[in-house]
Amino acid sequence: MDRITEFIKRLNRGFLRLRMYSRLFILNRKVANQADPDNQQGSIIFFNASARLEGLNLNAAFAMISSWGIQLAGRQVHHFACHSGMSHCVLGAGLGDPKAQPPCRRCIRDTKWFTGAAPTVWFEYQEEPELRKQLLQKSVTELKQFTFRERPLGQLVLPSLRWILRRHHLKDDDITRYLFTEFILSAYNIAEEFTQILEEVLPETVVVFNGLQYPEAIVRWTAKQHGIRVITHEVNLQPYSAFFTEGQATIYPLNIPNEFDLTGEQNRILDQYLQKRFEGDFSMAGIKFWSGMDQLTADFLSFVDGFKSLVPVFTNVIFDTSQVHANTIFPQMFAWLDLVRDTAINHPDILFVIRAHPDEMRQGKSSQESVASWAGEMEIETLPNVLFIGPDETISSYELIQRSKFTMVYNSSIGLEATLLGAPVLCAGKARYTQYPTVFYPETRTDYETLLKRFLTADEIPIPDNFVQNARRFLYYQLFRASLPFDEFLFEHPIPGYVQVSNFPWKNLLPGESAVIDTVVMGILDQGEFILENDL
C-alpha cells in the first residue's frame, strides 16, 4: 500500500510539474514576443540563487513575475543565473551530506523555465588557486574576518554558514571549516563573474532575493561597489505577498508618512486580522506554525497565582536572517537569555515563562543551537520561578501576555502584538517594528538592565500613548500597503512554501492592468516606494 501511495504522489508531482512547464512556456513566449525594450535606457538584472533548488517557491515566483512586468513595461531584463557556478550552494549543503555535490541538474532545468522570457547570463564555477592556498589551515575565527582582493568574503558568507548549520556559535570543526572555505571560494567566483556582466550590460538596477544569503550578498555588495542601485525582496506577512525595498529586505524598513492614520474601515480590517492571529490562524512563507492554540489550564493558572507577577519571555531562532540586524544591545540572543536567567534567580517572587519559537523544530530546519538546549545546559528546570515552554507546545502566548506584568522579547514579532494587547514590552534586539516607537527599546545594555530592574519593582508600568497608535499604524502599513499580493498569479502547491502558476492571461502583466505589478515596476524603474497606493 505504501508503494502505491508513493507512486501516486510521484505521479501527481509529475503532473503538476508538466502543467507548470506548459504555463511557463506560453507566458515566456508571449512576454518575449510582446516585449519592446528601449535600448537607450539601462537594463535590469535579476538574480536569485538561494530561494530554491527545484520547483517554484514564493521568492522565485516574485522575481519571475516581476521580471515579466519589467519587460512588458519596455525595459531590457537580464537574468544572472547559476550553471553549477558554486562548489557548494546554501540549500544544497542542507540536503543531508554537506560535502555532497549540489543537485545542479534539476536546479538548472527549472531555472531555464523561470528565466526563459529574457536573456540569461549563466556563470560556471572556476576556482582561484591563490585563494584556495590562502584559505588552507585557517581557523573559523580567521575565516570570519577573511578578506581577499579587497572583498570582505568572510563577513559576506557568515550569515549563510550560520543559517545552514542552524547555529550562531560556529564550531571550529572539519565540516564548518570545509563549508566556510567552499562558500568563500564560490562567493569570489560569483563576484568575478558578476563584475564581468556589470561591465558588459551596464545595468541601471539589480534585483536580488533576500540579500543576505552569500550568492545574493556578494552580488549586492559588488553592485554597490560599482554605484549601482540594488533592490532586495522577501516574503511578507500576507499570503502570497512580497516585500520589495532598496534597503535590507530582512529588516523590512518602512517609511510611513507622518500624516498616515487609520480610518474606521482600516481599523476594522486590522482588528479582523488580529483576531485570527490571536487564535493562531496564520502562516508565513506558506508555513503554518500552529494547528491551534490551547488555553491556559486551571493547574497552570493556580501555579501562576503563587507568584507576585508573571513575565513571559519570547525567543527567536538563533540562525534566522533577522538576527543579523537584531544584535544591537546584546552580542546575540543567548547573552540576553543568560541575563534573563540571572534576573530570575534574583527575583524569586516573579514567575518567568520562557517560550521557544515554534520554528526551532520545523522539519528539515531544526535548530542545532536551540533555546531548548540552552535551557537544559542552564538547568532551568531547577529554578522554581522559571517555566520553559518547548517549541512543540501549543499553549496560547497571547493569554500569557494578557496576564503578564510586562513582556520580554528579543526581536520577535509577538512584541508588536503584545503592545496591541496593551502590555508593556521590553525589547532586547532590533526588530522590524523598533524603527518606530512601539515598545521599550533601550539604546545600551546598561540602559536595558536599568529599565528591567525598574519594571520588576514598579507597581505599574505606564505605556506611552503613542506606542499602541504607532503599532497599529506600522502593522497595518506592513500588512496592507507594503505587502504586495501576488495571489492573482499564484496558488497553493501541495509542498508547503512552494507555489503554482495560475492560468492568468499574459495581458494582466501589462502596465495599468495590475496594481501590484505596476507598484513593483514603478518601484524598480522610477526609484519609487514599493507601496500600494490604494489598499481598500
C-alpha positions, 0 to 999 in steps of 0.5 A: 500500500505504501508503494502505491501511495508513493507512486501516486504522489510521484505521479501527481508531482509529475503532473503538476510539474508538466502543467507548470512547464506548459504555463511557463512556456506560453507566458515566456513566449508571449512576454518575449514576443510582446516585449519592446525594450528601449535600448537607450535606457539601462537594463535590469538584472535579476538574480536569485540563487538561494530561494530554491533548488527545484520547483517554484517557491514564493521568492522565485515566483516574485522575481519571475513575475516581476521580471515579466512586468519589467519587460512588458513595461519596455525595459531590457531584463537580464537574468544572472543565473547559476550553471553549477557556478558554486562548489557548494550552494546554501540549500544544497549543503542542507540536503543531508551530506554537506560535502555532497555535490549540489543537485545542479541538474534539476536546479538548472532545468527549472531555472531555464523555465523561470528565466526563459522570457529574457536573456540569461547570463549563466556563470560556471564555477572556476576556482582561484588557486591563490585563494584556495592556498590562502584559505588552507589551515585557517581557523573559523575565527580567521575565516570570519574576518577573511578578506581577499582582493579587497572583498570582505568574503568572510563577513559576506558568507557568515550569515549563510554558514550560520543559517545552514548549520542552524547555529550562531556559535560556529564550531571550529570543526572539519565540516564548518571549516570545509563549508566556510572555505567552499562558500568563500571560494564560490562567493569570489567566483560569483563576484568575478563573474558578476563584475564581468556582466556589470561591465558588459550590460551596464545595468541601471538596477539589480534585483536580488532575493533576500540579500543576505544569503552569500550568492545574493550578498556578494552580488549586492555588495559588488553592485554597490561597489560599482554605484549601482542601485540594488533592490532586495525582496522577501516574503511578507506577512500576507499570503502570497505577498512580497516585500520589495525595498532598496534597503535590507529586505530582512529588516523590512524598513518602512517609511510611513508618512507622518500624516498616515492614520487609520480610518474606521474601515482600516481599523476594522480590517486590522482588528479582523486580522488580529483576531485570527492571529490571536487564535493562531490562524496564520502562516508565513512563507506558506508555513503554518506554525500552529494547528491551534492554540490551547488555553491556559489550564486551571493547574497552570493558572493556580501555579501562576497565582503563587507568584507576585507577577508573571513575565513571559519571555519570547525567543527567536531562532538563533540562525534566522536572517533577522538576527543579523540586524537584531544584535544591537544591545546584546552580542546575540540572543543567548547573552540576553537569555543568560541575563534573563536567567540571572534576573530570575534567580534574583527575583524569586517572587516573579514567575518567568515563562520562557517560550521557544519559537515554534520554528526551532523544530520545523522539519528539515530546519531544526535548530542545532543551537536551540533555546531548548538546549540552552535551557537544559545546559542552564538547568532551568528546570531547577529554578522554581520561578522559571517555566520553559515552554518547548517549541512543540507546545501549543499553549496560547502566548497571547493569554500569557501576555494578557496576564503578564506584568510586562513582556520580554522579547528579543526581536520577535514579532509577538512584541508588536502584538503584545503592545496591541494587547496593551502590555508593556514590552521590553525589547532586547534586539532590533526588530522590524517594528523598533524603527518606530516607537512601539515598545521599550527599546533601550539604546545600551545594555546598561540602559536595558538592565536599568529599565528591567530592574525598574519594571520588576519593582514598579507597581505599574508600568505606564505605556506611552500613548503613542506606542499602541497608535504607532503599532497599529499604524506600522502593522497595518502599513506592513500588512496592507500597503507594503505587502504586495499580493501576488495571489492573482498569479499564484496558488497553493502547491501541495509542498508547503512554501512552494507555489503554482502558476495560475492560468492568468492571461499574459495581458494582466502583466501589462502596465495599468492592468495590475496594481501590484505589478505596476507598484513593483515596476514603478518601484524598480524603474522610477526609484519609487516606494514599493507601496500600494497606493490604494489598499481598500 
